[in-house]
Amino acid sequence: MPKIDKLGTNIRINKEAKMPEIKLSDKLREITEAMKDDINNKIFDVGYFSNFAQDCKNPDKNVFARAISLAVRKDPNNDGKAYLSINILHPTMQINSSSNLAYGDRKKLLEFINKPEFVDNLESVVRNMSEKMKEVR
């Protein structure tokens, strides 16, 4: 017998329907593409620019992290230069781990992030960091 809600509407529950599985590499590719646009549009050769990041919720149950973020932090001592880093948030949300991936101006960061193997290497770094986070329970 179908369930009926307070408004008298039939409610059908499809237990067979499943959300498609999202891969970690797909999420990393997505934030990488967004980061390329941000680097191109938000880093200036001279003068001030704000730090920025692209993040995503971790879709992979085998990776010990709640969220993953690619971030760009301005070097306060050098105009137009910045650090590109990867950050992962511990599932408890009380600890995070960061690793610098590259340093330089807009052109150098774009060269680094546009390498064909970037996303594969990034996934490897995230999985490595995840293994180390497991030790910090």
Number of C-alpha atoms within 10 A of each C-alpha: 5 9 10 11 9 6 6 8 10 12 10 10 9 7 6 6 7 7 6 6 8 11 12 22 15 13 20 24 17 15 18 21 14 15 23 17 11 15 21 13 10 17 24 15 13 11 9 13 16 9 14 16 18 18 20 16 14 22 18 15 9 11 18 21 28 18 18 25 20 24 21 26 17 22 15 10 8 12 16 18 23 25 19 22 17 23 20 26 21 20 16 10 11 7 13 17 16 16 15 14 16 17 18 17 21 20 13 14 22 17 10 17 20 14 10 9 10 15 21 13 12 19 17 13 15 24 17 13 21 19 15 12 20 13 7 8 8
